[in-house]
Amino acid sequence: MNHAFPCGTLCLDFVGTLRARRNAAPLEKLATPGLLDDWFVESGMVDLTPGAGEADVVIAVQLREAIYDLVAARLDARPLPTEAVAEVNLQASGLPVTLRLGPHGVMRTGSVAQGLATLAREAVQLLGGDEAALLRECARPECTQVYLDRSRGHRREWCAMKTCGNRVKAANYRARQQAAQA
């Protein structure tokens, strides 16, 4: 698997395809058409590779960054940037991924444009709805993953406990052990 899906929300997992945004050299997980195809299949959005091209990668990155700009504005309680709104709305106006019933259950198929339209629609619903108040950014300094804090007390700190939460807790434990030995 080339991609991680810690958020439980595809549009936010899609935003996370640019890892460590604040680093001098963030890690681009959509650098090639093959990686974009892999993201769509690994996410479960489609069952068959959509056949991305170089132009699709450019459009996908534009959408991802527009969604991130909107999420960042929501996190900072700022007005939504008009260019980002226009990009997300443009992509959301396309046809979504196609669902078909087959002999083995549901089959999801679609082009890259259909996958992006599906992601944009999810972003519109998320950012324009009540769940936008649940947006959080991971507290691990090296991580910039955004997620919805649906925990009971709304005190979740990390995008995923298995990764970031464990890393932070292990680092804190090591620091306490070193301090005790000094």
MDAnalysis code that builds the backbone (N, CA, C; Angstrom):
import MDAnalysis as mda
import numpy as np

u = mda.Universe.empty(546, n_residues=182, atom_resindex=np.repeat(np.arange(182), 3), trajectory=True)
u.add_TopologyAttr("name", ["N", "CA", "C"] * 182)
u.add_TopologyAttr("resid", np.arange(1, 183))
u.add_TopologyAttr("resname", ["MET", "ASN", "HIS", "ALA", "PHE", "PRO", "CYS", "GLY", "THR", "LEU", "CYS", "LEU", "ASP", "PHE", "VAL", "GLY", "THR", "LEU", "ARG", "ALA", "ARG", "ARG", "ASN", "ALA", "ALA", "PRO", "LEU", "GLU", "LYS", "LEU", "ALA", "THR", "PRO", "GLY", "LEU", "LEU", "ASP", "ASP", "TRP", "PHE", "VAL", "GLU", "SER", "GLY", "MET", "VAL", "ASP", "LEU", "THR", "PRO", "GLY", "ALA", "GLY", "GLU", "ALA", "ASP", "VAL", "VAL", "ILE", "ALA", "VAL", "GLN", "LEU", "ARG", "GLU", "ALA", "ILE", "TYR", "ASP", "LEU", "VAL", "ALA", "ALA", "ARG", "LEU", "ASP", "ALA", "ARG", "PRO", "LEU", "PRO", "THR", "GLU", "ALA", "VAL", "ALA", "GLU", "VAL", "ASN", "LEU", "GLN", "ALA", "SER", "GLY", "LEU", "PRO", "VAL", "THR", "LEU", "ARG", "LEU", "GLY", "PRO", "HIS", "GLY", "VAL", "MET", "ARG", "THR", "GLY", "SER", "VAL", "ALA", "GLN", "GLY", "LEU", "ALA", "THR", "LEU", "ALA", "ARG", "GLU", "ALA", "VAL", "GLN", "LEU", "LEU", "GLY", "GLY", "ASP", "GLU", "ALA", "ALA", "LEU", "LEU", "ARG", "GLU", "CYS", "ALA", "ARG", "PRO", "GLU", "CYS", "THR", "GLN", "VAL", "TYR", "LEU", "ASP", "ARG", "SER", "ARG", "GLY", "HIS", "ARG", "ARG", "GLU", "TRP", "CYS", "ALA", "MET", "LYS", "THR", "CYS", "GLY", "ASN", "ARG", "VAL", "LYS", "ALA", "ALA", "ASN", "TYR", "ARG", "ALA", "ARG", "GLN", "GLN", "ALA", "ALA", "GLN", "ALA"])
u.atoms.positions = np.array([
    [0.839, -1.184, 0.000],
    [0.000, 0.000, 0.000],
    [0.883, 1.246, 0.000],
    [0.565, 2.180, -0.852],
    [1.315, 3.426, -0.960],
    [0.747, 4.554, -0.110],
    [-0.483, 4.395, 0.350],
    [-1.172, 5.504, 1.007],
    [-1.745, 5.083, 2.357],
    [-1.951, 6.083, 3.217],
    [-2.538, 5.857, 4.537],
    [-3.894, 6.551, 4.596],
    [-4.786, 5.991, 5.386],
    [-6.143, 6.513, 5.505],
    [-6.545, 6.579, 6.983],
    [-5.906, 7.486, 7.744],
    [-6.172, 7.530, 9.187],
    [-7.426, 8.284, 9.595],
    [-8.015, 9.050, 8.696],
    [-9.074, 9.986, 9.095],
    [-10.471, 9.399, 9.121],
    [-10.729, 8.410, 8.304],
    [-12.083, 7.910, 8.182],
    [-12.959, 8.801, 7.318],
    [-12.363, 9.805, 6.702],
    [-13.055, 10.723, 5.807],
    [-12.171, 10.879, 4.576],
    [-12.654, 10.436, 3.437],
    [-11.791, 10.394, 2.258],
    [-11.241, 11.755, 1.844],
    [-12.050, 12.801, 1.908],
    [-11.526, 14.097, 1.465],
    [-10.399, 14.578, 2.378],
    [-10.429, 14.260, 3.668],
    [-9.342, 14.642, 4.563],
    [-8.139, 13.725, 4.390],
    [-8.372, 12.450, 4.115],
    [-7.262, 11.556, 3.788],
    [-6.580, 12.013, 2.499],
    [-7.366, 12.522, 1.561],
    [-6.822, 13.038, 0.308],
    [-5.932, 14.256, 0.580],
    [-6.355, 15.134, 1.470],
    [-5.548, 16.289, 1.865],
    [-4.211, 15.814, 2.439],
    [-4.226, 14.683, 3.126],
    [-3.022, 14.133, 3.744],
    [-2.042, 13.515, 2.776],
    [-2.323, 13.565, 1.473],
    [-1.368, 13.015, 0.507],
    [-0.165, 13.923, 0.309],
    [-0.184, 15.105, 0.885],
    [1.033, 15.917, 0.987],
    [1.436, 15.837, 2.454],
    [2.402, 14.986, 2.737],
    [2.805, 14.718, 4.113],
    [3.786, 15.762, 4.611],
    [3.701, 16.060, 5.880],
    [4.619, 16.982, 6.554],
    [4.670, 18.321, 5.832],
    [3.525, 18.940, 5.641],
    [3.398, 20.208, 4.910],
    [4.334, 21.296, 5.399],
    [4.592, 21.348, 6.691],
    [5.408, 22.432, 7.244],
    [6.905, 22.204, 7.079],
    [7.309, 21.015, 6.686],
    [8.727, 20.729, 6.488],
    [9.250, 21.446, 5.250],
    [10.549, 21.634, 5.207],
    [11.178, 22.282, 4.049],
    [10.932, 21.484, 2.766],
    [10.898, 20.175, 2.888],
    [10.648, 19.318, 1.722],
    [9.530, 18.333, 2.067],
    [8.256, 18.768, 1.950],
    [7.154, 17.846, 2.248],
    [7.175, 16.657, 1.284],
    [6.561, 15.566, 1.685],
    [6.535, 14.351, 0.885],
    [5.250, 14.311, 0.055],
    [5.386, 14.356, -1.250],
    [4.249, 14.320, -2.178],
    [3.897, 12.870, -2.482],
    [2.704, 12.458, -2.093],
    [2.250, 11.082, -2.317],
    [1.417, 10.933, -3.595],
    [1.243, 12.030, -4.339],
    [0.534, 11.987, -5.624],
    [1.448, 12.446, -6.757],
    [2.712, 12.079, -6.697],
    [3.716, 12.596, -7.629],
    [3.585, 12.042, -9.045],
    [2.925, 10.910, -9.206],
    [2.825, 10.287, -10.526],
    [1.391, 9.831, -10.783],
    [1.046, 9.626, -12.047],
    [-0.283, 9.086, -12.345],
    [-0.535, 7.742, -11.653],
    [0.489, 6.913, -11.561],
    [0.333, 5.622, -10.892],
    [-0.009, 5.758, -9.425],
    [0.620, 6.720, -8.738],
    [0.310, 6.945, -7.320],
    [-1.107, 7.474, -7.143],
    [-1.564, 8.310, -8.080],
    [-2.945, 8.803, -8.017],
    [-3.924, 7.641, -8.220],
    [-3.657, 6.809, -9.217],
    [-4.489, 5.614, -9.426],
    [-4.516, 4.741, -8.172],
    [-3.334, 4.529, -7.581],
    [-3.257, 3.715, -6.365],
    [-4.105, 4.309, -5.254],
    [-4.080, 5.644, -5.109],
    [-4.862, 6.275, -4.047],
    [-6.347, 5.952, -4.218],
    [-6.853, 6.097, -5.437],
    [-8.278, 5.836, -5.669],
    [-8.639, 4.393, -5.360],
    [-7.801, 3.448, -5.760],
    [-8.104, 2.034, -5.519],
    [-7.921, 1.689, -4.041],
    [-6.800, 2.118, -3.443],
    [-6.531, 1.794, -2.042],
    [-7.558, 2.423, -1.104],
    [-8.109, 3.556, -1.476],
    [-9.119, 4.214, -0.640],
    [-10.452, 3.484, -0.682],
    [-10.628, 2.624, -1.684],
    [-11.900, 1.941, -1.862],
    [-12.909, 2.763, -2.645],
    [-12.495, 3.909, -3.137],
    [-13.411, 4.748, -3.906],
    [-13.793, 4.078, -5.219],
    [-12.817, 3.420, -5.857],
    [-13.083, 2.665, -7.082],
    [-12.438, 1.298, -6.957],
    [-12.975, 0.353, -7.698],
    [-12.436, -1.007, -7.676],
    [-11.421, -1.247, -8.779],
    [-11.512, -0.464, -9.842],
    [-10.598, -0.610, -10.971],
    [-9.794, 0.665, -11.147],
    [-8.541, 0.535, -11.516],
    [-7.675, 1.683, -11.735],
    [-8.314, 2.630, -12.742],
    [-8.416, 3.928, -12.403],
    [-9.072, 4.864, -13.321],
    [-8.223, 5.280, -14.517],
    [-6.924, 5.002, -14.498],
    [-6.083, 5.337, -15.645],
    [-5.680, 6.798, -15.695],
    [-5.103, 7.294, -14.623],
    [-4.705, 8.702, -14.523],
    [-3.586, 9.040, -15.487],
    [-3.578, 10.294, -15.917],
    [-2.505, 10.840, -16.727],
    [-1.853, 12.001, -15.999],
    [-0.814, 12.574, -16.598],
    [-0.103, 13.698, -15.970],
    [-1.039, 14.876, -15.688],
    [-1.935, 15.187, -16.627],
    [-2.871, 16.302, -16.423],
    [-3.800, 16.027, -15.246],
    [-4.179, 14.769, -15.051],
    [-5.026, 14.400, -13.917],
    [-4.319, 14.660, -12.590],
    [-3.011, 14.407, -12.549],
    [-2.240, 14.647, -11.330],
    [-2.267, 16.136, -10.992],
    [-2.084, 16.984, -11.993],
    [-2.103, 18.436, -11.775],
    [-3.459, 18.871, -11.215],
    [-4.532, 18.374, -11.815],
    [-5.878, 18.740, -11.372],
    [-6.142, 18.210, -9.960],
    [-5.700, 16.989, -9.687],
    [-5.899, 16.396, -8.361],
    [-5.169, 17.203, -7.289],
    [-3.948, 17.616, -7.572],
    [-3.187, 18.410, -6.608],
    [-3.853, 19.769, -6.399],
    [-4.373, 20.358, -7.465],
    [-5.087, 21.639, -7.321],
    [-6.299, 21.478, -6.405],
    [-7.044, 20.395, -6.605],
    [-8.206, 20.155, -5.746],
    [-7.764, 19.904, -4.313],
    [-6.745, 19.093, -4.134],
    [-6.268, 18.797, -2.775],
    [-5.884, 20.081, -2.052],
    [-5.151, 20.949, -2.734],
    [-4.704, 22.187, -2.096],
    [-5.872, 23.134, -1.840],
    [-6.863, 23.124, -2.710],
    [-8.058, 23.944, -2.477],
    [-8.803, 23.449, -1.237],
    [-8.947, 22.141, -1.110],
    [-9.608, 21.584, 0.079],
    [-8.802, 21.942, 1.321],
    [-7.480, 21.813, 1.245],
    [-6.646, 22.160, 2.401],
    [-6.806, 23.630, 2.768],
    [-6.819, 24.506, 1.781],
    [-6.994, 25.937, 2.062],
    [-8.318, 26.207, 2.775],
    [-9.362, 25.495, 2.375],
    [-10.662, 25.652, 3.023],
    [-10.639, 25.103, 4.451],
    [-10.010, 23.955, 4.618],
    [-9.892, 23.363, 5.953],
    [-9.093, 24.293, 6.868],
    [-7.978, 24.814, 6.363],
    [-7.143, 25.724, 7.169],
    [-7.930, 26.971, 7.565],
    [-8.739, 27.472, 6.644],
    [-9.565, 28.639, 6.967],
    [-10.570, 28.295, 8.064],
    [-11.188, 27.126, 7.972],
    [-12.134, 26.703, 9.020],
    [-11.420, 26.547, 10.363],
    [-10.222, 25.929, 10.342],
    [-9.469, 25.732, 11.589],
    [-9.109, 27.065, 12.243],
    [-8.808, 28.060, 11.420],
    [-8.408, 29.378, 11.935],
    [-9.576, 30.347, 12.064],
    [-10.786, 29.879, 11.802],
    [-11.993, 30.722, 11.875],
    [-11.872, 31.948, 10.967],
    [-11.306, 31.742, 9.782],
    [-11.181, 32.800, 8.777],
    [-12.238, 32.598, 7.697],
    [-12.529, 33.632, 6.923],
    [-13.430, 33.457, 5.778],
    [-12.824, 32.480, 4.775],
    [-13.680, 31.766, 4.085],
    [-13.207, 30.794, 3.098],
    [-12.606, 31.513, 1.893],
    [-11.411, 31.111, 1.446],
    [-10.789, 31.747, 0.280],
    [-11.631, 31.509, -0.982],
    [-11.917, 32.571, -1.714],
    [-12.825, 32.471, -2.869],
    [-12.279, 31.575, -3.966],
    [-10.958, 31.587, -4.207],
    [-10.396, 30.726, -5.257],
    [-10.566, 29.253, -4.897],
    [-10.356, 28.924, -3.636],
    [-10.505, 27.545, -3.190],
    [-11.967, 27.103, -3.267],
    [-12.866, 27.982, -2.885],
    [-14.303, 27.676, -2.994],
    [-14.664, 27.402, -4.449],
    [-14.179, 28.250, -5.350],
    [-14.493, 28.088, -6.776],
    [-13.953, 26.761, -7.304],
    [-12.732, 26.391, -6.914],
    [-12.139, 25.128, -7.387],
    [-12.921, 23.927, -6.880],
    [-13.250, 23.925, -5.603],
    [-13.996, 22.794, -5.038],
    [-15.384, 22.708, -5.670],
    [-16.054, 23.840, -5.835],
    [-17.382, 23.829, -6.458],
    [-17.323, 23.361, -7.913],
    [-16.294, 23.779, -8.629],
    [-16.128, 23.336, -10.018],
    [-15.979, 21.826, -10.084],
    [-15.113, 21.280, -9.238],
    [-14.907, 19.827, -9.245],
    [-16.153, 19.082, -8.762],
    [-16.857, 19.647, -7.798],
    [-18.055, 18.992, -7.259],
    [-19.193, 18.924, -8.275],
    [-19.129, 19.765, -9.303],
    [-20.207, 19.776, -10.300],
    [-20.107, 18.629, -11.292],
    [-19.011, 17.873, -11.253],
    [-18.848, 16.749, -12.176],
    [-19.638, 15.527, -11.749],
    [-19.623, 14.531, -12.611],
    [-20.302, 13.274, -12.306],
    [-19.528, 12.498, -11.251],
    [-20.203, 11.881, -10.274],
    [-19.512, 11.114, -9.236],
    [-19.140, 9.712, -9.732],
    [-18.438, 8.989, -8.900],
    [-18.099, 7.591, -9.160],
    [-19.394, 6.816, -9.368],
    [-19.348, 5.864, -10.288],
    [-20.524, 5.060, -10.619],
    [-20.576, 3.807, -9.754],
    [-21.746, 3.540, -9.192],
    [-21.976, 2.315, -8.421],
    [-22.870, 1.393, -9.236],
    [-22.472, 0.131, -9.284],
    [-23.277, -0.866, -9.996],
    [-23.393, -2.102, -9.128],
    [-24.540, -2.726, -9.223],
    [-24.752, -3.986, -8.528],
    [-24.378, -5.112, -9.472],
    [-23.505, -5.988, -9.015],
    [-23.066, -7.113, -9.830],
    [-23.230, -8.411, -9.068],
    [-22.802, -9.501, -9.660],
    [-22.967, -10.812, -9.019],
    [-22.203, -10.949, -7.703],
    [-21.163, -10.130, -7.518],
    [-20.360, -10.211, -6.303],
    [-20.565, -9.003, -5.388],
    [-21.617, -8.250, -5.604],
    [-21.913, -7.099, -4.766],
    [-21.751, -5.796, -5.522],
    [-21.376, -4.757, -4.799],
    [-21.260, -3.426, -5.367],
    [-19.930, -3.302, -6.111],
    [-20.009, -2.704, -7.285],
    [-18.816, -2.419, -8.087],
    [-18.736, -0.911, -8.254],
    [-17.590, -0.328, -7.899],
    [-17.372, 1.114, -8.015],
    [-16.405, 1.364, -9.165],
    [-16.838, 2.135, -10.131],
    [-15.972, 2.458, -11.261],
    [-16.056, 3.942, -11.552],
    [-15.032, 4.432, -12.208],
    [-15.057, 5.829, -12.598],
    [-13.707, 6.311, -13.068],
    [-13.733, 7.443, -13.704],
    [-12.523, 8.110, -14.164],
    [-11.926, 8.912, -13.018],
    [-10.751, 9.472, -13.247],
    [-10.151, 10.345, -12.251],
    [-11.079, 11.527, -11.983],
    [-11.655, 12.098, -13.044],
    [-12.563, 13.240, -12.880],
    [-13.751, 12.869, -12.000],
    [-14.278, 11.669, -12.163],
    [-15.395, 11.232, -11.320],
    [-14.953, 11.057, -9.867],
    [-13.753, 10.526, -9.660],
    [-13.226, 10.388, -8.303],
    [-13.030, 11.741, -7.642],
    [-12.492, 12.692, -8.403],
    [-12.288, 14.033, -7.855],
    [-13.616, 14.718, -7.557],
    [-14.611, 14.495, -8.409],
    [-15.943, 15.067, -8.154],
    [-16.527, 14.504, -6.861],
    [-16.333, 13.219, -6.643],
    [-16.819, 12.584, -5.420],
    [-16.127, 13.173, -4.202],
    [-14.804, 13.359, -4.279],
    [-14.058, 13.960, -3.173],
    [-14.508, 15.400, -2.918],
    [-14.689, 16.158, -3.986],
    [-15.105, 17.554, -3.840],
    [-16.485, 17.641, -3.201],
    [-17.388, 16.754, -3.576],
    [-18.731, 16.761, -2.977],
    [-18.664, 16.447, -1.484],
    [-17.811, 15.503, -1.133],
    [-17.649, 15.184, 0.282],
    [-17.091, 16.393, 1.030],
    [-16.132, 17.093, 0.415],
    [-15.557, 18.289, 1.041],
    [-16.619, 19.378, 1.216],
    [-17.481, 19.558, 0.213],
    [-18.553, 20.557, 0.307],
    [-19.462, 20.231, 1.481],
    [-19.862, 18.971, 1.586],
    [-20.743, 18.575, 2.686],
    [-20.063, 18.755, 4.040],
    [-18.792, 18.388, 4.112],
    [-18.059, 18.499, 5.375],
    [-17.861, 19.958, 5.775],
    [-17.313, 20.745, 4.864],
    [-16.957, 22.130, 5.197],
    [-18.162, 23.051, 5.312],
    [-19.253, 22.682, 4.660],
    [-20.455, 23.500, 4.732],
    [-21.444, 23.040, 5.778],
    [-21.106, 21.968, 6.480],
    [-22.038, 21.418, 7.457],
    [-21.552, 21.570, 8.890],
    [-22.301, 20.963, 9.785],
    [-22.015, 21.058, 11.220],
    [-20.705, 20.378, 11.608],
    [-20.297, 19.343, 10.838],
    [-19.084, 18.619, 11.203],
    [-17.814, 19.453, 11.031],
    [-17.886, 20.573, 10.330],
    [-16.711, 21.439, 10.179],
    [-16.184, 21.886, 11.538],
    [-17.056, 21.961, 12.529],
    [-16.636, 22.347, 13.877],
    [-15.768, 21.270, 14.529],
    [-15.776, 20.065, 13.973],
    [-14.993, 18.960, 14.538],
    [-13.604, 18.840, 13.913],
    [-13.272, 19.707, 12.965],
    [-11.967, 19.641, 12.307],
    [-10.846, 19.922, 13.301],
    [-9.795, 19.108, 13.220],
    [-8.598, 19.283, 14.044],
    [-7.382, 18.934, 13.190],
    [-6.222, 19.485, 13.579],
    [-4.971, 19.096, 12.950],
    [-4.170, 18.294, 13.968],
    [-3.495, 17.270, 13.509],
    [-2.718, 16.391, 14.377],
    [-1.741, 17.204, 15.221],
    [-1.616, 16.849, 16.499],
    [-0.761, 17.580, 17.431],
    [0.710, 17.191, 17.319],
    [1.028, 16.134, 16.577],
    [2.441, 15.782, 16.394],
    [3.055, 16.810, 15.453],
    [4.101, 17.507, 15.873],
    [4.650, 18.614, 15.073],
    [5.027, 18.240, 13.638],
    [5.497, 17.035, 13.410],
    [5.899, 16.635, 12.066],
    [4.718, 16.245, 11.180],
    [3.566, 16.097, 11.748],
    [2.378, 15.653, 10.996],
    [1.450, 16.844, 10.773],
    [0.878, 16.905, 9.611],
    [-0.091, 17.968, 9.321],
    [-1.429, 17.383, 8.884],
    [-1.663, 16.132, 9.231],
    [-2.908, 15.481, 8.854],
    [-4.075, 16.137, 9.586],
    [-5.151, 16.356, 8.866],
    [-6.364, 16.947, 9.438],
    [-7.398, 15.832, 9.562],
    [-8.185, 15.869, 10.620],
    [-9.179, 14.824, 10.874],
    [-10.393, 15.431, 11.557],
    [-11.434, 14.630, 11.682],
    [-12.626, 15.029, 12.434],
    [-12.540, 14.418, 13.822],
    [-12.630, 15.239, 14.836],
    [-12.582, 14.762, 16.211],
    [-13.992, 14.385, 16.650],
    [-14.303, 13.121, 16.472],
    [-15.615, 12.612, 16.857],
    [-15.562, 11.915, 18.207],
    [-14.461, 12.105, 18.942],
    [-14.353, 11.472, 20.249],
    [-15.407, 12.064, 21.192],
    [-15.741, 11.310, 22.208],
    [-16.828, 11.716, 23.097],
    [-16.574, 13.073, 23.740],
    [-15.372, 13.319, 24.201],
    [-15.074, 14.598, 24.851],
    [-14.463, 15.629, 23.916],
    [-14.331, 15.275, 22.651],
    [-13.713, 16.150, 21.638],
    [-12.326, 16.615, 22.080],
    [-11.541, 15.647, 22.606],
    [-10.191, 15.964, 23.053],
    [-9.135, 15.130, 22.332],
    [-9.490, 14.549, 21.214],
    [-8.536, 13.749, 20.435],
    [-7.397, 14.660, 19.960],
    [-6.161, 14.178, 20.065],
    [-5.005, 15.001, 19.719],
    [-4.325, 14.592, 18.422],
    [-4.449, 13.321, 18.046],
    [-3.667, 12.810, 16.920],
    [-4.567, 12.283, 15.825],
    [-4.022, 12.311, 14.607],
    [-4.789, 11.793, 13.474],
    [-5.059, 10.301, 13.662],
    [-4.077, 9.591, 14.222],
    [-4.242, 8.163, 14.489],
    [-3.377, 7.779, 15.688],
    [-3.926, 7.045, 16.598],
    [-3.176, 6.614, 17.777],
    [-2.069, 5.643, 17.385],
    [-2.332, 4.767, 16.392],
    [-1.347, 3.766, 15.991],
    [-0.053, 4.399, 15.501],
    [-0.135, 5.553, 14.900],
    [1.067, 6.173, 14.342],
    [1.490, 7.361, 15.188],
    [0.870, 8.480, 14.991],
    [1.289, 9.718, 15.654],
    [1.151, 9.651, 17.168],
    [0.061, 9.145, 17.673],
    [-0.135, 9.059, 19.119],
    [0.951, 8.232, 19.781],
    [1.252, 7.065, 19.216],
    [2.303, 6.219, 19.776],
    [3.670, 6.888, 19.692],
    [3.953, 7.581, 18.593],
    [5.248, 8.250, 18.446],
    [5.418, 9.343, 19.506],
    [4.379, 10.138, 19.715],
    [4.463, 11.213, 20.700],
    [4.605, 10.630, 22.108],
    [3.808, 9.635, 22.421],
    [3.879, 9.041, 23.760],
    [5.225, 8.366, 24.000],
    [5.750, 7.679, 22.988],
    [7.063, 7.028, 23.128],
    [8.167, 8.066, 23.294],
    [8.107, 9.156, 22.557],
    [9.114, 10.216, 22.683],
    [9.045, 10.858, 24.060],
    [7.842, 11.087, 24.555],
    [7.683, 11.654, 25.898],
    [8.230, 10.702, 26.963],
    [7.968, 9.413, 26.797],
    [8.466, 8.410, 27.736],
    [9.995, 8.391, 27.738],
    [10.603, 8.387, 26.538],
    [12.067, 8.392, 26.449],
    [12.648, 9.652, 27.093],
    [12.014, 10.784, 26.884],
    [12.492, 12.032, 27.485],
    [12.432, 11.957, 29.008],
    [11.358, 11.384, 29.549],
    [11.234, 11.248, 31.009],
    [12.307, 10.300, 31.549],
    [12.568, 9.218, 30.815],
    [13.592, 8.245, 31.243],
    [14.973, 8.871, 31.242],
    [15.275, 9.670, 30.217],
    [16.573, 10.336, 30.126],
    [16.711, 11.384, 31.225],
    [15.647, 12.104, 31.513],
    [15.680, 13.113, 32.562],
    [15.897, 12.457, 33.935],
    [15.282, 11.307, 34.141],
    [15.430, 10.609, 35.418],
    [16.844, 10.079, 35.594],
    [17.506, 9.699, 34.516],
    [18.860, 9.171, 34.574],
    [19.900, 10.267, 34.748],
    [19.538, 11.488, 34.392],
    [20.501, 12.605, 34.467],
    [20.666, 13.159, 35.849],
])
